[in-house]
């Protein structure tokens, strides 16, 4: 179970984070007790600042600044700190995915189950978490931006839905049935031989032998 570090002087801790964020304080070689006293934090209650910075991985076990220190000072510093807080308070975020919006009752209920300390300790744990969240952004815009359409797809022409015209070569390859409707007008006559001869000639031309 992680040991949730806390500060007893929230106002001064908030001031320290603000000074780091605004680059009023340079990146130290070692962020130890001596460094704290040098920048004006000489009280015994201020020593826990170092523990909290270690807890969120802003400094390592030997008090050397980690990449988060420099990232926090940059343009995306709030997002960087938000990710660090989620990592450090992972169990809290499993219970409350938007823990940065949780009220005091929810936070104190969680921290009370993680310590044997008295009420003041629990209050300080909750307050420390809330102060850290003041300097963080938990909405990473890079994960919510809609995907951009690749440039080559933007200029790609849409295929025409109009069916291709049949050329002479393609028409010849298909089985085509042609129906002819022939109308004949015959002169009026009472001689049946004329009709017989006409239809005999018609048959001869329409159905030639061998066809």
C-alpha positions in Angstrom: 0.0 0.0 0.0 1.5 3.4 -1.0 2.3 5.9 1.7 0.4 9.0 0.8 2.6 12.0 1.6 1.1 15.2 2.8 2.0 18.8 3.8 0.9 20.5 7.0 1.2 24.0 5.5 -0.9 24.0 2.4 -0.6 27.7 1.7 3.2 27.6 1.5 3.2 24.4 -0.5 0.9 26.1 -3.0 3.3 29.0 -3.2 6.3 26.6 -3.8 4.5 24.9 -6.8 3.6 28.3 -8.2 7.2 29.5 -8.0 8.4 26.3 -9.7 5.7 26.6 -12.4 6.5 30.3 -13.1 10.3 29.5 -13.3 10.9 31.9 -10.4 13.0 29.0 -9.0 15.6 27.4 -11.1 16.1 23.6 -11.4 18.4 22.7 -8.4 21.1 20.1 -8.5 19.6 18.6 -5.4 16.2 19.5 -3.9 17.0 18.8 -0.3 16.5 20.5 3.1 19.3 22.9 2.4 17.8 23.9 -0.9 14.4 24.6 0.8 16.0 26.8 3.4 17.9 28.7 0.7 14.7 29.6 -1.1 12.9 30.7 2.1 11.2 27.5 3.6 13.0 27.1 6.9 10.2 25.6 9.1 10.2 22.0 10.1 6.7 21.7 8.6 8.2 22.6 5.2 10.4 19.5 5.0 7.4 17.4 3.9 7.5 19.4 0.6 10.4 17.2 -0.4 8.4 14.0 0.3 5.5 15.1 -1.8 7.7 16.0 -4.7 9.2 12.5 -4.5 5.8 11.0 -4.3 4.7 12.5 -7.6 8.1 11.7 -9.2 9.3 15.2 -9.6 12.5 14.3 -7.8 14.1 10.8 -7.3 15.1 9.0 -4.1 18.4 11.0 -4.0 16.5 14.3 -4.4 17.7 14.8 -8.0 15.1 16.5 -10.2 13.4 14.2 -12.7 12.0 15.2 -16.2 8.7 16.1 -14.6 10.3 19.2 -13.0 11.3 20.6 -16.3 8.1 19.5 -18.0 6.0 21.2 -15.3 7.7 24.5 -16.2 6.8 24.1 -19.9 3.8 25.0 -22.0 2.2 21.6 -21.3 3.2 21.6 -17.6 -0.4 21.2 -16.3 -1.0 18.1 -18.5 2.4 16.6 -17.4 1.5 17.1 -13.7 -1.9 15.6 -14.3 -0.4 12.4 -15.6 2.0 12.3 -12.7 -0.8 12.7 -10.2 -2.8 9.9 -11.8 0.2 7.6 -11.5 0.9 8.5 -7.9 -2.7 8.3 -6.8 -3.6 5.4 -9.1 -5.7 3.6 -6.5 -7.8 6.7 -5.8 -8.4 7.2 -9.6 -9.5 3.5 -9.8 -12.3 4.3 -7.3 -13.0 7.8 -8.5 -12.0 8.2 -12.2 -12.5 12.0 -11.8 -11.0 12.2 -8.4 -9.8 15.7 -9.2 -13.5 16.7 -8.9 -14.3 14.7 -5.8 -15.5 16.5 -2.7 -13.9 16.4 0.7 -16.1 13.6 2.0 -15.0 11.2 -0.8 -11.4 12.1 -0.5 -11.3 11.9 3.3 -13.1 8.6 3.2 -10.5 7.2 0.8 -7.5 8.5 2.8 -8.9 7.4 6.1 -8.7 3.8 4.9 -5.0 4.2 3.9 -3.6 5.5 7.2 -3.7 5.0 10.9 -3.2 8.7 11.5 -5.6 11.1 13.2 -8.2 13.3 11.6 -5.7 16.1 11.0 -3.5 13.7 9.0 -6.4 12.6 6.8 -7.4 16.3 6.3 -3.8 17.1 5.2 -3.7 14.2 2.8 -6.9 15.4 1.1 -5.8 19.0 1.0 -2.4 18.1 -0.4 -4.1 16.1 -3.3 -6.4 19.1 -4.0 -3.5 21.6 -4.1 -1.6 19.4 -6.6 -4.8 19.2 -8.7 -5.0 23.0 -8.8 -1.8 23.0 -11.0 -2.8 20.1 -13.2 -4.9 19.4 -16.3 -6.5 16.0 -16.6 -7.9 16.5 -20.0 -5.2 15.6 -22.5 -6.3 17.2 -25.7 -4.1 14.9 -27.8 -6.4 12.0 -27.0 -9.6 13.8 -27.9 -8.7 15.4 -31.1 -10.5 13.9 -34.1 -8.3 12.0 -36.5 -7.3 14.1 -39.5 -8.0 12.7 -43.0 -4.7 12.0 -44.7 -3.8 14.6 -47.4 -3.8 12.0 -50.2 -7.3 11.0 -49.3 -8.6 14.5 -49.3 -7.6 14.9 -53.0 -8.7 11.5 -54.1 -11.5 11.7 -56.6 -14.7 9.8 -55.8 -15.3 7.0 -58.3 -18.2 7.7 -60.7 -21.3 5.6 -60.1 -22.4 5.9 -63.7 -22.1 2.5 -65.4 -19.7 2.4 -68.4 -21.0 2.7 -71.9 -21.0 -0.5 -73.9 -18.6 -0.3 -76.9 -19.1 -2.2 -80.1 -16.6 -4.9 -79.0 -18.4 -5.5 -75.7 -21.8 -5.5 -77.4 -20.6 -8.2 -79.8 -19.5 -10.4 -77.0 -23.0 -10.5 -75.6 -26.0 -12.5 -76.8 -28.3 -10.0 -78.4 -31.9 -10.9 -79.5 -33.4 -8.8 -82.2 -37.1 -8.9 -82.8 -38.4 -7.5 -86.1 -42.0 -6.6 -86.8 -42.7 -6.6 -90.5 -45.9 -5.2 -91.8 -46.9 -5.9 -95.5 -49.6 -4.2 -97.5 -50.9 -6.3 -100.4 -53.0 -5.0 -103.3 -56.6 -6.0 -103.2 -57.3 -9.0 -105.5 -59.7 -11.9 -105.8 -57.1 -14.2 -107.4 -55.8 -16.6 -104.7 -52.8 -17.5 -106.9 -51.3 -14.1 -106.3 -51.3 -14.6 -102.5 -49.9 -18.1 -102.9 -47.1 -16.9 -105.1 -46.3 -14.0 -102.7 -46.1 -16.1 -99.6 -44.1 -18.8 -101.4 -41.5 -16.1 -102.4 -41.5 -14.7 -98.9 -40.8 -18.1 -97.4 -38.0 -18.7 -99.9 -36.2 -15.5 -98.8 -36.9 -15.9 -95.1 -36.0 -19.6 -94.8 -33.5 -20.3 -97.5 -32.3 -23.9 -97.8 -29.4 -24.9 -95.6 -30.0 -22.2 -93.0 
